[in-house]
Amino acid sequence: MPLLRPPLRGGRLRGAPGGILTYATDRLYEEIAYVAYYLHWTREEILDLEHAERQRFVREIGALNSRISGD
């Protein structure tokens, strides 16, 4: 029978190792509001985007706003 590995970091884990981290709810609402405001998309359309794609739209909208305002 193989030996068991020692615990990570020499102590107890606070959560399941390798678990999925959740995206902050407040941040998600900010992104939805931002994209909806500028592109007039529905909440469902925005939530259907992959996380990385939604963040890309947020960055692109921000870049356009910066260019327009001369920042």
N, C-alpha and C positions, 0 to 999 in steps of 0.2 A: 504494500500500500504506500503511495507517495506521501511525503511529508507535507503538512499544511504550511502555507506561507505565513509569515508573521504579519500582524496588522500594519496597515499603512501609517506612516508618520508616528508610529509608536503609541497611538492612542485610538480612541473610538472615533468613528466617522460620524459626522453630523447628518449626513444624508446618504442615500444609496450611491455607491460609486458608479460613475458612468451614466448617471441619471440625466434627464433632460432638464436644462435650466429654463425657467419660464421667462418670457419677455415681459418687462415691466408694463403693467396695465396702463399706467399714466402715459408712458412713452408711446404705447400703441395708439391710444386715443389722440395724442398730439399729432402723430403721423396721419391718422385717418382724417382728422379735422383739417390739417394742412393741405393734403392732397385734394380733399373734397372741396375746400374753399377755392383753390386755384383751378382745378380741372373739372369741377362740377360733376364728379363721379359719385355714385351711391356708395354707401357703407359696404354693401355686399360686393360691389365691383372691386373696391379697394382691398377688402379682406380676402378676395380670391387671388390676389397677387402673392407670389412667393415673398418671403421676408426680404431677401436681398433685392428683389425687383422693386418692392415698395420703398425701401431705403434709397434706391437709386433715383426714383421719382422725387423723393424729398430733397435729395442733393441737387438734382437738376433744376427743380423749382427754385431752390435757394440761390443757385448760381445765376439763374435768369433775373431774379429779383436784385441781386447784387450788381449785375451789369446795368440794369435799368436805373438803379439809384446811384450809380457811379462809385460804388464802394470798391 
